[in-house]
Amino acid sequence: MLYIGFTNTLGKLNIALVQMELKFLEEYLKLNPADASARQRLEHRKDDLASFARHAGHAD
């Protein structure tokens, strides 16, 4: 039997990890504002989080 809530849990974990990475990158860029690769990664992850928000759904 498949635990249908597992999909919801994985989605929540994925979002939490992206949020943690965003916070880390924001703090990192406060100390290293000239790091272009970190700034690019921050913008990419912001787009990912926005995509998660647009396509969010729960399996019931």
C-alpha positions in Angstrom: 0.0 0.0 0.0 1.3 3.5 -0.9 1.3 6.2 1.7 -0.2 9.1 -0.2 0.9 11.7 2.3 4.5 10.9 1.5 4.3 13.1 -1.6 3.1 16.0 0.6 6.0 15.5 3.0 8.6 15.4 0.3 7.2 18.6 -1.2 7.3 20.3 2.2 10.9 19.2 2.7 11.9 20.4 -0.7 10.4 23.8 -0.1 12.1 24.0 3.4 15.5 23.2 1.8 15.1 25.9 -0.8 14.1 28.4 1.9 17.1 27.5 3.9 19.4 27.9 0.9 17.8 31.3 0.1 18.4 32.5 3.6 22.0 31.3 3.6 22.7 32.9 0.2 21.2 36.2 1.4 23.4 36.2 4.5 26.4 35.1 2.5 25.9 38.0 0.0 25.8 40.5 2.9 29.4 39.5 3.7 30.5 38.9 0.0 28.5 41.3 -2.1 30.9 40.9 -5.1 30.3 37.1 -5.5 28.4 37.0 -8.9 28.0 33.2 -8.8 26.2 33.4 -5.4 24.0 36.2 -6.6 23.1 34.2 -9.7 22.3 31.1 -7.6 20.1 33.2 -5.3 18.1 34.5 -8.3 17.8 31.0 -9.7 16.5 29.6 -6.4 14.1 32.5 -6.0 12.6 31.5 -9.3 12.4 27.9 -8.2 10.5 28.9 -5.1 8.1 31.0 -7.1 7.5 28.0 -9.4 6.8 25.8 -6.3 4.3 28.3 -5.1 2.5 28.5 -8.5 2.3 24.7 -8.8 1.6 23.8 -5.2 -0.9 21.1 -4.5 -1.6 18.4 -2.0 -2.4 14.8 -2.6 -5.4 13.8 -0.5 
